[in-house]
Amino acid sequence: MPKKILIIDDDPLIVRYLQAVFSDNGYATCTASSSMEGLEVVRREKPDLITLDLQMPGEWGPWFYRKLRQDRELKDIPVIVISGIDGDHAVKDAVAFVKKPFDPEKLIGIVKNTIG
């Protein structure tokens, strides 16, 4: 069974691109287009890793990250921030901060080092 990655981003082009990159490398994906939806999906799907955009409509990425870290069952899921804004200070203990536009090979390297 492939490892599952939850992609949280409000840009459908980025979501489709990340889905393709991850599936081409043997990972399953699930998606959410907002922080609120992301919390629902992470509870339902229990992904092995989350990619998180910081700037989204409604509650933004750091809100999701704080909520995730407060949940006993979910707090240990690794998170890679993928964002066009500088916000690595907002999610201090994320696995990595990847700036958009990003190199897919570098991203896959981070994912492989994190979840295999």
Secondary structure, 3 states (H helix, E strand, C coil): CCCEEEEECCCHHHHHHHHHHHHHCCCEEEEECCHHHHHHHHHHHCCCEEEECCCCCCCCHHHHHHHHHHCCCCCCCCEEEEECCCCCCCCCCCCEEEECCCCHHHHHHHHHHHHC
